[in-house]
Amino acid sequence: MNTEFKDYSPSQIQSKLQACIDYEAKYGECLTVTSWKKWCNSYEFRKNEWEFRQNVAKSIKYGI
């Protein structure tokens, strides 16, 4: 398991952000897209989300 956070490339992040913008233009705002946009715009948000997923995996693996 990877124990160090490695951020996505700027092009991948920009692509996801553009997909979110396109989705909102077509269907309107929703909380899921809002959170994805926050993910795209914040390094700390991405890092915290990654740490959260790692801790969930550890709790399942070790039964904590």
Summary of the structure (lengths in Angstrom):
residues: 64
radius of gyration: 14.4
end to end distance: 17.9
largest distance: 43.4
contacts: 129
relative contact order: 0.14
helix: 77%
strand: 0%
